[in-house]
Amino acid sequence: MDNAFIQCKPTSMVVGSMVIPKYSDPKTIYTPKDIQTDMMSEHGMNLTYMKAWRAKEKALQFLRGHPTDSYSKLPSYLYILEKTYLGSVVKLKKTDDDCFLYVFVVICTPISSWKYCRLVVVVDGTFLKSAYRGIMLTTCTMDAVGVILPLAYAVVDSKNDASWKWFFEQFKHAHGERPNMYVVSDRNEKSLNTLTKYARELSIVELLEYMRTLLERWTKEKLLKAKGTFTYLGFKFNKELDDNRTLSHKLRVRASTDYIYRVLDGVRRYIICLENKRCSCGQFQLDKLPCPYALAALRHRDGSFEQYCSPYYTRENLLRTYEIPVNPLPDERKWNVPQHISEEVVNPPI
């Protein structure tokens, strides 16, 4: 763009159009102060902070559209999700006057994948920073290499008991309530909400699409890694087993029966029941993986460890977890959405 033209018309719209590429990736942090600095160094343009702030808003609007428009696109987007990923579950709930309340998404791949993962569901919720705010709720589990696997996600207008109840009702409908399912909340640094913190400013359809593309990329990457795994167990649990095996070599073992053993660790004594896969230390039955004391007992009887490991940790289950790909969505220009769907009204939350 000609510098003379820029200097004559240093409007927020002109500057905003120039910095659009800076905001294509939600992870990029590009502040109004950065705009001021770059415009001065690259074009000799002296912008006020307010004009730089408005330029950022214009750039985001150019790139992502108006937040209200995103709610208008929501029914069409959900329709295309269902048609592209057969077996997926998507739900949209509105008020009587067509204001947005909740949207829930679980793509068919995690529905299939969860059968091969432990019965532990990690739930989390985080506040959004878009124009209409709201909350993103997520559920995850852990795959055979100890990496989180997104199961479902939702956007709700506010965080309250009703929204959580609705979220779990949809989750159980999509995945089924498996026996002995264990639900925990998570605030560690590797939680899904922490990993998606850069998308919290996106409008609703863009946020849902960010989550879908994240699942698409992760599924491809994890399948490649799974194919490169040649141990009986996934990496994390294979290493944990090796560490336990190393510890087991310093332990003394005394057999009581064919399946019950006493293991001596200095002055401490532990009782192992291999038949029931239990140890008095509690680790064996909790982790579903032989603890050092169980491995000492197995070595005493020349037994194999494989049948005492949870199948959820195996390479076989890891491959099955990611066997169904998340393929890209068709280009929006090629969406074939019925008229009654495309004309459905969804107003932003009040």
C-alpha angles and dihedrals in degrees: 000000000000112000093217090056091049092050091050094048110026091165124159090245093054093047091043091056089052096054098044093108089059090067102044090101113055089212091065114102108206113161132194086254089058089051090052092050095046095045091052096045097041103033107013089242117151108207129183115235091248092053090049089050091051089047089056090050091050092049091051091048091049090050102039106017126231115320090237090058089056091062089050089055093049099092092048092047093051091047091054091048091056093046094046097044106040112206094030121132121223126169132186122191124190137176121253090266092052097258116148119260111158142352123192128192133184117163119216094250096068090044088061095036097057092067087071098047135078119276092253119116119191115204129194141164132201136184117249124225100208123119093273096037114205132151132279114215120195140182125199140170134196125259128215094279094050096256122135117256117200111230104176141347137194142182117219131182094237140002109251141125092270094055093047091048091050091047094053093045089057091044092054090046092052101039103020123238102273117205115264091014108171119209121198135170119234134207101163124128093256097055117130093245090054091050091051098044092116092062096058094097093056121107116252103271091041090051092051090047090049089056091048094050089047089056090045092054095042093050092054094045095046093048090055091050091046091054088052093054114099102169122097091246131040117268100265096046094040089056091047090051091049091050091050090048091054091052091047094064093073093053128097120222133204121186119224097174136345090282106022121076139173114221120198119210104178106295093344123093128200131191117219125195107189093182092061094031093236137136128187088234088068095224098101095058095037099050096033086225129103111267121215090269094051090048090051089053091048091051090051091057095036089243129160120244098214099088090051095058123087111256086227088075097053129108089237092060091043091058091047091049091065102028093108110067126216100231122202120270117250117262110280090239088063097050110128101203122169113247095243089056096047091048095050110124121233114170122196115264116275 
